[in-house]
């Protein structure tokens, strides 16, 4: 595997062309397929079961999709001038792709500057998810500061996650189990591009610190509606965040079960998800079957776009050494 992430990876970087530029209408692909909802009532929305994504590595519907859909529902009930600045979610039960999900919106408060919404997602008559979200109108203030973006090479210097997996398929030491995992992952064809800066640690080929940097963007143009960009960003924010906590164990531990418990996002500055953003994440603690992961999302110009926090169930067992 080190050979695959050494000479071959460098050669691939040198010969790669701009073929990985946006190549799809994301508003048609992501919003329709992943985030679109049917309106049943001014305050009730439905996600058809056909549009729910159940990753092959998970027992449940992808949590980021539920967060994104809940935000779509909440955004549908506020004025055009109000944009989400924070959301706080709890996952109560795992979603199932055999039933549609209903989103019930409570219009908690409408103010001149701030508005609040509460969303409850139900499936088969049971609550599976709740979200509190707060919206505000634009406000100009001279006072401003932020942390500095990590120093890292640009996205053009790294390979897409799918490119790395395709290269791995050609390695001699790939097992049948790993080959099946890779093929199923590639078959999902998600409309996202992810470029980890440290592939060996990202894929747990080696152990590393519970810190992660990856470039991420949507694979397509989704227009200029800021609310759509925020909803897609909420969907994307759940990718790989909890996995940061697995890196210290690396190849020495097998993950038996992993799922989100809660998820929080603070939106700081406008951004476009169809442009490259750096997702910085770290995990300050893992133990007792849980892990806490924190993240920051940066625009390429160094502007802090979002902050993210998530706690999840993480159950690992040591692999026996032969």
DAMODA-V798405 format. One record per residue. PHI is phi in radians with two decimals (NA if undefined). PSI is psi in whole degrees, 0 to 359 (NA if undefined). Layout:
phi:PHI psi:PSI
phi:PHI psi:PSI
This chain:
phi:NA psi:323
phi:-1.09 psi:326
phi:-1.10 psi:319
phi:-1.14 psi:327
phi:-1.66 psi:9
phi:-1.94 psi:261
phi:-1.07 psi:316
phi:-1.14 psi:318
phi:-1.09 psi:315
phi:-1.09 psi:321
phi:-1.15 psi:319
phi:-1.08 psi:321
phi:-1.11 psi:324
phi:-1.25 psi:327
phi:-1.72 psi:354
phi:-1.17 psi:139
phi:-1.80 psi:189
phi:-1.46 psi:24
phi:-1.16 psi:346
phi:-1.59 psi:15
phi:-1.18 psi:162
phi:-0.89 psi:132
phi:-2.34 psi:21
phi:-2.61 psi:157
phi:-1.46 psi:96
phi:-1.14 psi:328
phi:-1.07 psi:327
phi:-1.40 psi:327
phi:-1.54 psi:307
phi:-1.39 psi:308
phi:-1.09 psi:317
phi:-1.26 psi:314
phi:-1.46 psi:329
phi:-1.98 psi:326
phi:-2.07 psi:354
phi:-1.24 psi:144
phi:-2.26 psi:149
phi:-1.55 psi:136
phi:-1.58 psi:115
phi:-1.68 psi:337
phi:-2.86 psi:159
phi:-0.95 psi:338
phi:-2.14 psi:8
phi:-2.27 psi:130
phi:-2.30 psi:153
phi:-2.23 psi:134
phi:-1.75 psi:113
phi:-1.04 psi:144
phi:-1.08 psi:332
phi:-1.13 psi:337
phi:-1.67 psi:358
phi:-1.45 psi:133
phi:-1.75 psi:122
phi:-1.98 psi:96
phi:-1.00 psi:144
phi:-1.17 psi:341
phi:-1.54 psi:356
phi:-2.08 psi:155
phi:-1.46 psi:346
phi:-2.23 psi:171
phi:-1.05 psi:144
phi:-1.02 psi:125
phi:-1.07 psi:323
phi:-1.08 psi:327
phi:-1.15 psi:319
phi:-1.13 psi:318
phi:-1.07 psi:313
phi:-1.09 psi:318
phi:-1.16 psi:320
phi:-1.08 psi:322
phi:-1.22 psi:323
phi:-1.01 psi:315
phi:-1.08 psi:314
phi:-1.13 psi:317
phi:-1.08 psi:331
phi:-1.21 psi:349
phi:-1.97 psi:3
phi:-1.95 psi:166
phi:-1.21 psi:158
phi:-1.05 psi:337
phi:-1.45 psi:348
phi:-1.70 psi:129
phi:-2.19 psi:144
phi:-1.13 psi:137
phi:-2.04 psi:345
phi:-2.81 psi:152
phi:-2.57 psi:146
phi:-2.32 psi:121
phi:-2.13 psi:151
phi:-2.26 psi:132
phi:-1.63 psi:116
phi:-1.64 psi:320
phi:-2.48 psi:155
phi:-1.24 psi:136
phi:-1.31 psi:149
phi:-2.07 psi:135
phi:-1.39 psi:6
phi:-1.54 psi:348
phi:-2.31 psi:152
phi:-1.19 psi:161
phi:-1.93 psi:132
phi:-1.79 psi:136
phi:-1.99 psi:118
phi:-1.82 psi:121
phi:-1.81 psi:129
phi:-1.82 psi:117
phi:-1.40 psi:79
phi:-1.05 psi:314
phi:-2.74 psi:142
phi:-2.21 psi:110
phi:-2.00 psi:175
phi:-1.16 psi:320
phi:-1.79 psi:317
phi:-2.01 psi:149
phi:-2.42 psi:148
phi:-2.21 psi:143
phi:-2.38 psi:144
phi:-2.07 psi:131
phi:-2.15 psi:132
phi:-2.10 psi:127
phi:-1.75 psi:131
phi:-2.19 psi:153
phi:-2.58 psi:129
phi:0.95 psi:38
phi:1.38 psi:5
phi:-2.13 psi:143
phi:-1.24 psi:130
phi:-2.03 psi:347
phi:-2.90 psi:143
phi:-2.32 psi:151
phi:-2.53 psi:132
phi:-1.84 psi:130
phi:-2.33 psi:147
phi:-2.19 psi:137
phi:-2.12 psi:152
phi:-2.59 psi:160
phi:-1.48 psi:164
phi:-1.10 psi:144
phi:-2.50 psi:129
phi:-1.71 psi:130
phi:-2.53 psi:139
phi:-1.22 psi:320
phi:-1.17 psi:127
phi:-2.84 psi:140
phi:-2.74 psi:165
phi:-2.81 psi:164
phi:-1.22 psi:169
phi:-1.61 psi:143
phi:-1.20 psi:142
phi:-1.03 psi:147
phi:-1.45 psi:118
phi:-2.67 psi:153
phi:-1.12 psi:158
phi:-1.20 psi:165
phi:-1.08 psi:334
phi:-1.17 psi:348
phi:-1.58 psi:359
phi:-2.23 psi:158
phi:-1.56 psi:149
phi:-1.12 psi:150
phi:-0.98 psi:319
phi:-1.16 psi:325
phi:-1.11 psi:320
phi:-1.13 psi:317
phi:-1.14 psi:321
phi:-1.11 psi:322
phi:-1.13 psi:322
phi:-1.12 psi:327
phi:-1.03 psi:334
phi:-1.59 psi:0
phi:-1.37 psi:146
phi:-1.20 psi:329
phi:-1.60 psi:9
phi:-1.26 psi:130
phi:-1.45 psi:165
phi:-1.10 psi:322
phi:-1.12 psi:316
phi:-1.18 psi:322
phi:-1.09 psi:319
phi:-1.11 psi:317
phi:-1.05 psi:314
phi:-1.12 psi:315
phi:-1.10 psi:320
phi:-1.21 psi:324
phi:-1.14 psi:315
phi:-1.15 psi:328
phi:-1.22 psi:341
phi:-1.24 psi:333
phi:0.83 psi:56
phi:-1.21 psi:144
phi:-1.43 psi:46
phi:-2.28 psi:149
phi:-1.98 psi:128
phi:-2.23 psi:130
phi:-2.24 psi:95
phi:-1.21 psi:142
phi:-1.43 psi:343
phi:-2.35 psi:81
phi:-1.03 psi:324
phi:-1.12 psi:320
phi:-1.35 psi:322
phi:-1.01 psi:318
phi:-1.63 psi:11
phi:1.01 psi:35
phi:-1.28 psi:330
phi:-2.40 psi:161
phi:-1.38 psi:155
phi:-2.80 psi:177
phi:-1.15 psi:155
phi:-1.37 psi:57
phi:-2.36 psi:143
phi:-2.56 psi:139
phi:-2.23 psi:129
phi:-2.57 psi:146
phi:-1.54 psi:140
phi:-2.56 psi:142
phi:-2.80 psi:162
phi:-1.32 psi:144
phi:-1.60 psi:66
phi:2.84 psi:168
phi:-1.61 psi:125
phi:-1.99 psi:17
phi:1.50 psi:196
phi:-2.00 psi:7
phi:-1.32 psi:114
phi:-1.04 psi:324
phi:-1.10 psi:322
phi:-1.12 psi:318
phi:-1.08 psi:321
phi:-1.16 psi:320
phi:-1.17 psi:318
phi:-1.18 psi:323
phi:-1.11 psi:322
phi:-1.08 psi:318
phi:-1.06 psi:314
phi:-1.26 psi:333
phi:-1.13 psi:341
phi:-1.47 psi:348
phi:-1.23 psi:124
phi:1.22 psi:356
phi:-1.09 psi:308
phi:-1.16 psi:334
phi:-1.12 psi:342
phi:-1.01 psi:326
phi:-1.24 psi:346
phi:-1.50 psi:346
phi:-1.15 psi:323
phi:-1.08 psi:328
phi:-1.35 psi:330
phi:0.89 psi:225
phi:-1.37 psi:359
phi:-1.53 psi:354
phi:-2.28 psi:146
phi:-1.90 psi:132
phi:-1.48 psi:116
phi:-1.50 psi:326
phi:-2.77 psi:137
phi:-2.64 psi:128
phi:-2.75 psi:157
phi:-1.37 psi:144
phi:-1.81 psi:315
phi:-2.56 psi:166
phi:-2.70 psi:129
phi:-2.28 psi:139
phi:-2.32 psi:136
phi:-2.02 psi:126
phi:-1.70 psi:121
phi:-1.76 psi:311
phi:-2.42 psi:152
phi:-1.04 psi:150
phi:-2.73 psi:171
phi:-2.13 psi:126
phi:-1.36 psi:349
phi:-1.59 psi:14
phi:-2.09 psi:151
phi:-1.06 psi:134
phi:-2.30 psi:148
phi:-1.64 psi:123
phi:-1.75 psi:109
phi:-1.77 psi:128
phi:-2.44 psi:153
phi:-2.66 psi:155
phi:-2.11 psi:110
phi:-1.34 psi:342
phi:-2.78 psi:141
phi:-2.52 psi:139
phi:2.84 psi:164
phi:0.99 psi:33
phi:1.39 psi:10
phi:-2.34 psi:161
phi:-2.55 psi:143
phi:-1.89 psi:131
phi:-2.26 psi:138
phi:-2.12 psi:149
phi:-2.52 psi:156
phi:-2.33 psi:139
phi:-2.01 psi:125
phi:-2.02 psi:140
phi:-1.31 psi:160
phi:-1.08 psi:334
phi:-1.43 psi:5
phi:1.66 psi:1
phi:-1.34 psi:133
phi:-1.36 psi:116
phi:-1.58 psi:315
phi:-2.58 psi:155
phi:-2.12 psi:144
phi:-2.36 psi:145
phi:-2.42 psi:142
phi:-2.65 psi:138
phi:-2.05 psi:142
phi:-2.57 psi:165
phi:-1.36 psi:127
phi:-2.37 psi:113
phi:-2.09 psi:111
phi:-2.00 psi:149
phi:-2.22 psi:141
phi:-1.14 psi:143
phi:-1.47 psi:133
phi:-1.22 psi:138
phi:-1.63 psi:132
phi:-1.32 psi:NA
